[in-house]
Amino acid sequence: MRLRLLAAAFLSFALLSVDARAADKVRLPYSPIGWESLAWYIGKDAGYYDKYGIDAEIFFQGASSEIIQAMLAGDAQFAGIGGPAIISNVIAGGDVIQIAAMVKTFTIPIYSQPSIKTLADLKGQKVGVSRFGAVTHITALAVLQKAGIAKDVTIVQTGGVSESAAAVASGAVAAATVLPPQSLMLKDKGYRELVGLKELRELNIPFVENGLAVRRSLAVKNPDLVKRMLKASLEALKRVFDDRAYAMKVLGQYTKITDPKLLDDSYEWAAAAFVKDTRVPGDALKGLAEKMVDLKMVDAGAAGRTPVTAYYDNQYIEALEKEGFLKKLFP
């Protein structure tokens, strides 16, 4: 009997050891710190990555270009990003691609001095963006071009979202693209939401602002890991929609926001902006590549030779759909 008990204990220990070794270590840098990264926060905090055998390390890394470089160097396997950095890396010969789009529209509002009442009032003024070529920059350009005043406005680089908010508050710029929660803080102080989520949606410009990215070479080599990463991230996304109180708690933990109103407003923004159909829209990436050519952000010849399918791959999402996973998640 004693020998049988010892054998059973040893077998249990061995199985536990195998399970522990089986967990895939994954580093996932993300940007920005805010509601757009809720899926990664909840995936880690609620144990969804653990559930699918992934030992995930999530961490903020400011610029998307730096995140891409970390992935290409092998220092990160997945990333929570979207936008111009994906296009730039592929055209330059990299293989970081978009495999899920969680935010499919522009969502970064433009806040202005109280004296600025319409977009036309920005003529002859400075508009701040975090970095040239960043999503904040592309957003500002899209809005100003739609308004027909892009050539009448000077766009300046502030260095970051917090710096853009500070530039509006100090009067250094007339307006700036500022993400929540900084934008909500500006609103509480009396600054004007010149262009909000409603207006951005009305622009009707397809755009992948955030989602899950991976190196194509890694995905080809280990499609099972990609599918498990997607499952964990999508279950976390569902939790955002289904559990407001928990989502706000986790958002507060990662953003260090303690003001209940700011958390509530940030959650409302997230619930309105996130999508349940996370397939990557090819037309959005095609349009972005064309805009980047116009802005001379990428080489026109190289962009022309690059098929739009080089920027993304929906096969992993579609595999989950065939398995019935997506229907169970979002009936």
Secondary structure in CASP SS format (residue, H / E / C, confidence):
PFRMAT SS
TARGET T0000
AUTHOR 0000-0000-0000
METHOD secondary structure of the structure
MODEL  1
M C 1.00
R H 1.00
L H 1.00
R H 1.00
L H 1.00
L H 1.00
A H 1.00
A H 1.00
A H 1.00
F H 1.00
L H 1.00
S H 1.00
F H 1.00
A H 1.00
L H 1.00
L H 1.00
S H 1.00
V H 1.00
D H 1.00
A H 1.00
R H 1.00
A H 1.00
A C 1.00
D E 1.00
K E 1.00
V E 1.00
R E 1.00
L E 1.00
P E 1.00
Y E 1.00
S C 1.00
P C 1.00
I C 1.00
G C 1.00
W H 1.00
E H 1.00
S H 1.00
L H 1.00
A H 1.00
W H 1.00
Y H 1.00
I H 1.00
G H 1.00
K H 1.00
D H 1.00
A C 1.00
G C 1.00
Y H 1.00
Y H 1.00
D H 1.00
K H 1.00
Y C 1.00
G C 1.00
I E 1.00
D E 1.00
A E 1.00
E E 1.00
I E 1.00
F E 1.00
F E 1.00
Q C 1.00
G C 1.00
A C 1.00
S H 1.00
S H 1.00
E H 1.00
I H 1.00
I H 1.00
Q H 1.00
A H 1.00
M H 1.00
L H 1.00
A C 1.00
G C 1.00
D C 1.00
A C 1.00
Q C 1.00
F E 1.00
A E 1.00
G E 1.00
I C 1.00
G C 1.00
G C 1.00
P H 1.00
A H 1.00
I H 1.00
I H 1.00
S H 1.00
N H 1.00
V H 1.00
I H 1.00
A C 1.00
G C 1.00
G C 1.00
D C 1.00
V E 1.00
I E 1.00
Q E 1.00
I E 1.00
A E 1.00
A E 1.00
M E 1.00
V E 1.00
K C 1.00
T C 1.00
F C 1.00
T C 1.00
I C 1.00
P C 1.00
I E 1.00
Y E 1.00
S E 1.00
Q C 1.00
P C 1.00
S C 1.00
I C 1.00
K C 1.00
T C 1.00
L H 1.00
A H 1.00
D H 1.00
L H 1.00
K C 1.00
G C 1.00
Q C 1.00
K E 1.00
V E 1.00
G E 1.00
V E 1.00
S C 1.00
R C 1.00
F C 1.00
G C 1.00
A C 1.00
V H 1.00
T H 1.00
H H 1.00
I H 1.00
T H 1.00
A H 1.00
L H 1.00
A H 1.00
V H 1.00
L H 1.00
Q H 1.00
K H 1.00
A H 1.00
G C 1.00
I C 1.00
A H 1.00
K H 1.00
D H 1.00
V C 1.00
T E 1.00
I E 1.00
V E 1.00
Q E 1.00
T C 1.00
G C 1.00
G C 1.00
V H 1.00
S H 1.00
E H 1.00
S H 1.00
A H 1.00
A H 1.00
A H 1.00
V H 1.00
A H 1.00
S H 1.00
G C 1.00
A C 1.00
V C 1.00
A C 1.00
A E 1.00
A E 1.00
T E 1.00
V C 1.00
L C 1.00
P C 1.00
P C 1.00
Q H 1.00
S H 1.00
L H 1.00
M H 1.00
L H 1.00
K H 1.00
D H 1.00
K C 1.00
G C 1.00
Y C 1.00
R E 1.00
E E 1.00
L E 1.00
V E 1.00
G C 1.00
L H 1.00
K H 1.00
E H 1.00
L H 1.00
R H 1.00
E H 1.00
L C 1.00
N C 1.00
I C 1.00
P C 1.00
F C 1.00
V C 1.00
E C 1.00
N E 1.00
G E 1.00
L E 1.00
A E 1.00
V E 1.00
R E 1.00
R H 1.00
S H 1.00
L H 1.00
A H 1.00
V H 1.00
K H 1.00
N C 1.00
P H 1.00
D H 1.00
L H 1.00
V H 1.00
K H 1.00
R H 1.00
M H 1.00
L H 1.00
K H 1.00
A H 1.00
S H 1.00
L H 1.00
E H 1.00
A H 1.00
L H 1.00
K H 1.00
R H 1.00
V H 1.00
F H 1.00
D H 1.00
D C 1.00
R H 1.00
A H 1.00
Y H 1.00
A H 1.00
M H 1.00
K H 1.00
V H 1.00
L H 1.00
G H 1.00
Q H 1.00
Y H 1.00
T H 1.00
K C 1.00
I C 1.00
T C 1.00
D C 1.00
P H 1.00
K H 1.00
L H 1.00
L H 1.00
D H 1.00
D H 1.00
S H 1.00
Y H 1.00
E H 1.00
W H 1.00
A H 1.00
A H 1.00
A H 1.00
A H 1.00
F E 1.00
V C 1.00
K C 1.00
D C 1.00
T C 1.00
R C 1.00
V C 1.00
P C 1.00
G H 1.00
D H 1.00
A H 1.00
L H 1.00
K H 1.00
G H 1.00
L H 1.00
A H 1.00
E H 1.00
K H 1.00
M H 1.00
V H 1.00
D H 1.00
L C 1.00
K C 1.00
M C 1.00
V C 1.00
D C 1.00
A H 1.00
G H 1.00
A H 1.00
A H 1.00
G H 1.00
R H 1.00
T C 1.00
P C 1.00
V H 1.00
T H 1.00
A H 1.00
Y H 1.00
Y E 1.00
D C 1.00
N C 1.00
Q H 1.00
Y H 1.00
I H 1.00
E H 1.00
A H 1.00
L H 1.00
E H 1.00
K H 1.00
E C 1.00
G C 1.00
F H 1.00
L H 1.00
K H 1.00
K H 1.00
L H 1.00
F C 1.00
P C 1.00
END
